[in-house]
Amino acid sequence: MAKASTNPEKTNNTAEETVTTATDINEGTDVKVNETQDVQEVKEEARPKPVPKGSRRGSKALVMELEKTKELAADNEEKYKRLLAEFENARQRNEKETKKMYDFGAKDSLEKLLPVVDNFERALASIPEEDKNRAFEQGVDMIYKQLMAAFESIGVKPMNAEGTQFDPEFHNAVIHIEDENYGENTVVEEMQKGYMYKDQVLRHSMVKVAN
């Protein structure tokens, strides 16, 4: 009876090929499994995730806080406008009061200078006609004109009441006459000049009035 021949090397090679083929199959399976898992993970990441309830509550609280901030800003702006208006009114009142105090002090000082003006006018009126061209008399006249220009620059002006209607707010009637050449209550003569300081009476005119 013939014996089966055995070749150890052939047997070993066959085993190695079998192992290799199994390994290759397993490795191929692993690659496919890995590819499938990667696609699944990408799909999972692309899928929109639900917003947690806590995040929704936080967004609503943020909106409410923003609305409160806007209301507070509007309220502060209104308060600022009111304070600004009050400050402006106070500034204007203070300016008016300061101006009144200044005018009151200036009026008192200017009133004391009016007799000096009266003396200048009397001196000039007493100069004879033939002496008016002399240097001294001309110098006095120039000083008087300079003083009157300074008065006018600060708001002092003569009333020039002669020929106007008598007004007790501006005139003091010291003499009344009957004269048909003048209308009733007409100022015939200004016996002492009256002066205005801006819109205030600095000195009333002393006048002669026709009835």
C-alpha positions as CSV (number, residue, x, y, z in Angstrom):
1,M,0.0,0.0,0.0
2,A,1.5,3.3,-1.1
3,K,2.1,5.9,1.7
4,A,1.0,9.5,1.2
5,S,4.0,11.7,0.7
6,T,4.2,14.7,3.1
7,N,6.0,17.9,2.3
8,P,6.4,20.1,5.4
9,E,7.5,23.1,3.5
10,K,4.4,23.1,1.3
11,T,2.2,22.6,4.3
12,N,3.8,25.6,6.0
13,N,3.4,27.8,3.0
14,T,-0.2,26.9,2.6
15,A,-0.8,27.9,6.3
16,E,1.0,31.2,5.9
17,E,-1.0,32.0,2.8
18,T,-4.2,31.2,4.7
19,V,-3.2,33.4,7.6
20,T,-2.2,36.2,5.2
21,T,-5.5,36.0,3.3
22,A,-7.4,36.2,6.6
23,T,-5.4,39.1,7.7
24,D,-6.0,41.0,4.5
25,I,-9.7,40.3,4.8
26,N,-9.7,41.6,8.3
27,E,-7.8,44.7,7.4
28,G,-10.1,45.5,4.5
29,T,-13.1,45.1,6.8
30,D,-11.5,47.5,9.3
31,V,-11.0,50.1,6.6
32,K,-14.6,49.9,5.5
33,V,-15.8,50.1,9.1
34,N,-13.6,53.1,9.7
35,E,-14.9,54.9,6.6
36,T,-18.5,54.3,7.6
37,Q,-17.9,55.6,11.1
38,D,-16.3,58.8,9.7
39,V,-19.3,59.5,7.5
40,Q,-21.6,58.9,10.3
41,E,-19.7,61.3,12.6
42,V,-19.7,64.0,9.9
43,K,-23.5,63.6,9.6
44,E,-23.9,63.8,13.3
45,E,-21.9,67.0,13.4
46,A,-23.8,68.6,10.5
47,R,-27.1,67.8,12.2
48,P,-28.5,71.0,14.0
49,K,-28.2,70.5,17.7
50,P,-31.2,71.5,20.0
51,V,-30.6,74.7,22.1
52,P,-30.5,73.8,25.7
53,K,-33.3,75.2,27.8
54,G,-30.9,77.1,30.0
55,S,-29.5,79.0,27.0
56,R,-33.0,80.1,25.9
57,R,-33.6,81.4,29.3
58,G,-30.3,83.3,29.2
59,S,-31.1,84.9,25.9
60,K,-34.5,86.1,27.2
61,A,-32.9,87.5,30.3
62,L,-30.3,89.3,28.2
63,V,-33.1,90.9,26.0
64,M,-34.9,92.1,29.2
65,E,-31.7,93.5,30.6
66,L,-31.1,95.4,27.3
67,E,-34.6,96.9,27.4
68,K,-34.1,98.0,31.0
69,T,-30.8,99.6,30.0
70,K,-32.5,101.5,27.2
71,E,-35.2,102.8,29.5
72,L,-32.6,103.9,32.0
73,A,-30.6,105.7,29.3
74,A,-33.7,107.5,28.1
75,D,-34.6,108.5,31.6
76,N,-31.1,109.8,32.3
77,E,-31.2,111.8,29.0
78,E,-34.5,113.4,30.0
79,K,-33.0,114.3,33.4
80,Y,-30.0,115.8,31.7
81,K,-32.1,117.9,29.5
82,R,-34.1,119.2,32.4
83,L,-31.0,120.0,34.4
84,L,-29.5,121.7,31.4
85,A,-32.6,123.9,30.9
86,E,-32.7,124.8,34.6
87,F,-29.0,125.7,34.5
88,E,-29.6,127.9,31.5
89,N,-32.5,129.7,33.2
90,A,-30.4,130.2,36.3
91,R,-27.6,131.6,34.2
92,Q,-29.9,134.0,32.4
93,R,-31.4,135.2,35.7
94,N,-28.0,135.7,37.2
95,E,-26.9,137.6,34.2
96,K,-29.9,139.9,34.4
97,E,-29.5,140.5,38.1
98,T,-25.8,141.2,37.6
99,K,-26.6,143.7,34.8
100,K,-29.2,145.4,37.0
101,M,-26.7,145.7,39.8
102,Y,-24.1,147.1,37.4
103,D,-26.6,149.6,35.9
104,F,-27.7,150.7,39.4
105,G,-24.1,151.4,40.4
106,A,-23.3,153.1,37.1
107,K,-26.5,155.2,37.3
108,D,-25.6,156.5,40.7
109,S,-22.1,157.5,39.6
110,L,-23.3,159.0,36.3
111,E,-25.9,161.1,38.1
112,K,-23.2,162.7,40.2
113,L,-21.3,163.8,37.0
114,L,-24.3,165.6,35.5
115,P,-23.7,168.8,37.5
116,V,-20.2,168.9,35.9
117,V,-21.9,168.8,32.5
118,D,-24.3,171.6,33.6
119,N,-21.3,173.7,34.6
120,F,-19.6,173.1,31.3
121,E,-22.7,174.2,29.4
122,R,-23.1,177.3,31.6
123,A,-19.4,178.2,31.0
124,L,-19.7,177.8,27.2
125,A,-23.0,179.8,27.1
126,S,-21.4,182.7,29.0
127,I,-18.5,183.1,26.5
128,P,-18.9,186.3,24.4
129,E,-19.2,185.7,20.7
130,E,-16.0,187.5,19.9
131,D,-14.0,185.3,22.4
132,K,-15.2,181.9,21.1
133,N,-12.3,181.5,18.7
134,R,-9.6,181.9,21.4
135,A,-7.5,178.9,22.3
136,F,-8.8,178.6,25.9
137,E,-12.4,178.8,25.0
138,Q,-12.0,176.3,22.2
139,G,-10.1,174.0,24.6
140,V,-13.1,174.1,27.0
141,D,-15.5,173.4,24.2
142,M,-13.4,170.4,23.1
143,I,-13.3,168.9,26.6
144,Y,-17.1,169.3,26.9
145,K,-17.6,167.5,23.5
146,Q,-15.2,164.7,24.6
147,L,-17.2,164.2,27.8
148,M,-20.5,164.1,26.0
149,A,-19.1,161.6,23.5
150,A,-17.9,159.4,26.4
151,F,-21.4,159.6,28.0
152,E,-23.1,158.6,24.7
153,S,-20.7,155.6,24.3
154,I,-22.0,154.1,27.6
155,G,-25.7,154.9,26.9
156,V,-26.2,158.4,28.4
157,K,-28.1,160.7,26.2
158,P,-30.0,164.0,26.8
159,M,-33.7,164.0,26.4
160,N,-34.0,167.3,24.4
161,A,-37.5,167.8,25.7
162,E,-38.2,171.2,24.2
163,G,-41.1,171.1,21.7
164,T,-42.3,167.7,22.8
165,Q,-45.4,166.7,24.7
166,F,-45.2,166.9,28.5
167,D,-44.8,163.4,30.0
168,P,-44.6,163.1,33.8
169,E,-42.5,160.0,33.5
170,F,-39.7,162.0,31.9
171,H,-40.4,165.7,32.8
172,N,-40.8,167.8,35.9
173,A,-43.1,170.8,35.2
174,V,-41.8,173.7,37.3
175,I,-43.6,176.5,35.4
176,H,-46.9,176.6,33.6
177,I,-47.7,179.4,31.1
178,E,-50.6,180.5,28.9
179,D,-49.5,180.8,25.4
180,E,-51.7,180.4,22.3
181,N,-48.6,179.9,20.1
182,Y,-48.1,176.4,21.7
183,G,-50.3,173.4,21.8
184,E,-51.7,172.2,25.1
185,N,-49.2,170.4,27.4
186,T,-46.3,171.3,25.1
187,V,-42.8,171.8,26.6
188,V,-41.9,175.4,25.9
189,E,-38.5,175.5,27.5
190,E,-36.1,173.0,29.0
191,M,-34.8,174.8,32.1
192,Q,-32.5,171.9,33.1
193,K,-31.6,169.0,30.8
194,G,-32.8,165.6,31.5
195,Y,-30.8,162.5,30.7
196,M,-31.5,158.9,29.9
197,Y,-29.2,156.0,30.8
198,K,-30.1,153.3,28.4
199,D,-33.9,152.7,29.0
200,Q,-33.9,154.4,32.5
201,V,-34.4,158.0,33.5
202,L,-31.0,159.2,34.8
203,R,-32.4,162.7,35.6
204,H,-35.9,164.2,34.8
205,S,-36.0,167.3,32.7
206,M,-37.1,170.5,34.5
207,V,-39.4,172.2,32.0
208,K,-41.8,175.1,31.3
209,V,-45.1,173.8,30.0
210,A,-47.8,175.7,28.0
211,N,-51.4,175.0,29.1
